[in-house]
Amino acid sequence: MAGESLEFQSKITELKRKSWMQSARNANVTQRTTQWNCVNWRKANKVVRRLRQRIFKATRSGKLKLVRNLQRLLMRCYSNILISVRKVTQINQGKNTPGVDKLLVKTPKARGILVDILTKFIPWKPYPTRRVYIPKANGKKRPLGIPSIIDRCLQAIVKNALEPYWESFFEGSSYGFRPGRSTHDAIGKIYHLACPHRNKKWVVDADIKGCFDNIAHESLMKTISNFPARKLVNLWLKAGYVDKGLFYETETGTPQGGIISPLLANIALHGLEKALGIKHDHRGRLTSKRAIVRYADDFVVFCETKEDAEKSVTILNSWMKDRGLTLSEEKTKIVHLTQGFDFLGFNIRQYPVSNTKTGFKLLIKPSKQTMQNVRNKLRQVWLEFKSQNVEYLINRLNPIIRGIANYLRIGVSSEAFHHLDSWMHTREKIYANRMHPNKSDKWRQKRYWGRLNLDRMDNWVFGNKESNNYLLKFMWFSIERHTQIIGTSSPDDPELRQYWTKRERSKSIALEPSNQKIAKRQNYLCPVCYESLFNGETLHRHHIIPRHQNGKNYIANLQLVHYYCHQQIHSHRFKYSPLPEEVLI
């Protein structure tokens, strides 16, 4: 760990030299040494949240000069820098993936140094991104551009200032990569549009050809207009990339893998509703003959006739041409709802029935491709750990099963869950036969199967009878309809605080039953940072009375905390105090 800190410091020697020179010229620079394990995350989150809300409110009021001043203030804000460094070096999945500078930041000391450097506002020329390729579902590979750690931190800082401004403008039909919105909200919107009693029966299932790689820079920068950090954004767009040791310039596109790229893509695609003539009344109800649902670069357009759907494709191609984009002729298709289409892992289709007034019934099921992907993912775990003991295997499979089931349970998934459980039972038998080839079927059944889940009358639960740990079944996850987000609601709107608090609490359904009780008891807040437990970070159980002091695993002695907040609790410099009584239930 010490070697890593030395390597980090050697990488940024030039930055520190520039920082010192700038500090010498500016007598008002406050010297600060950040102790990472002593950061008051509650205060930092509160400062950033309030500034974002002020930007949102000022934008809605048309006070553009105030908006720019607040954006500059937020980009200089020490709390924003702390949160951005935490997001890049601890929370994001790419925290262990270096850019072209081969630099990673893994220790608290290194994070503190990085924060101190970013507070100096050194003139910065971005590194080119490092090009990597990840496999896609269709067998092809998707190119990703991995920026350097410092560029990622700067992008997170800038994103926090740019995002609340655009959140006040974004359309309610946009759901991808936006705070407080998810794929489930998009599917919920489609459910309301595709119901049999609606008139919009024809669907344009659109696919943009290489969206992230082809967005025109000039059009995007013109849309961003007079944002204070527009020059830095332009430098990121023009930074280029390195692939197999060769440098390539980037004349178009935003690099997939950059923190700010999804926001820039949403900005570039903003205005689809206006282009298609989609309108709403003062209550937010749809009043036009067309409707759209968009998740990032994937979207569907609902129309009343096939001719209007074909006209919509022409309008879309014309609108996207100015932004450097085109629809893929091979993948863009016009279908009737009775034929169905796939979107975000679900198949949406109207089926003929005899017990409804319309003669049709809408069913949203997991798509065939999704089911195959689920089986492939589970099979990989079974094969990779086929020689491990049953306890280890169960601990690897259960989080995957829980995640898949929670995602698919909003649709008509009972039949799909039944098939997955049957497939899993076959894999269980293969595992038992391989581990004990010389034993009888009756012996293997007695060893691995039984009524291990006492809440269910099921004698065929696979698990470890010594520890009573068992493998979850998909059928145990009941179907739960998702509550769709209302209109253009945004977490940055200060008037909707209670609405978002209630909405965040509903996410507890994805937790284990015991953790649901713990979360409810602490009012769904992390006791360290006072943020919602469901902000995307991994959750850990914390013992209020430590186990080495005979602390028990009782609910009264347990708290749910974010993973990195848990690390901070157990650091020597952090003074931890439990949640006060007024926020507990």
Buried (B, 14 or more C-beta within 10 A) or exposed (E): EEEBBEEBEEBBEEBBEBBEEBBEEEEEBEEEEBBBBEBBBBEBBBBBBEBBBBBBBBBBEEEEEBBBBBBEBBBEBBBBBBBBBBBBBBBBEBBEBBBBBEBBBBBBBBBBBBBBBBBBEBEBEBBBBBBBEEEEEEEEEBBBBBBBBBBBBBBBBBBBBBBBBBBBEBBBBBBBBBEBBBBBBBBBBBBEBBBBEBEBBBBBBBBBBBBBBBBBBEBBBEBBEEBBBBEBBBBBBEBBBBBEEEEEEBEBBBBBBBBBBBBBBBBBBBBBBEBBEBEBEEEEEBEEBBBBBBBBBBBBBBBBEEEBBEBBBEBBBEBBEEBBBBBEEEEBBBBBBEEBBBBBBBBBBBEEEEEEEEEBBBBBBBBEEBBEBBBEEBEEBBEEBEEBEBEEBBBBBBEBBBEBBBBBBBBBBBEBBEBBBEBBBEBBBEBBEEBEEEBEEEEBBEBBBBEBBEEEEBEBBBBBBEEEBBBBBBBBBEEEEBEBBEEBBBBBBEEBEEBBEEBBBEBBEBBEEEBBEBBBBBBBBBBBBBBBBBBEBEBBBBBEEEEEEEEEEEEEBBBBBBEBBBBBBEEEEBEBEEBEEEEEE
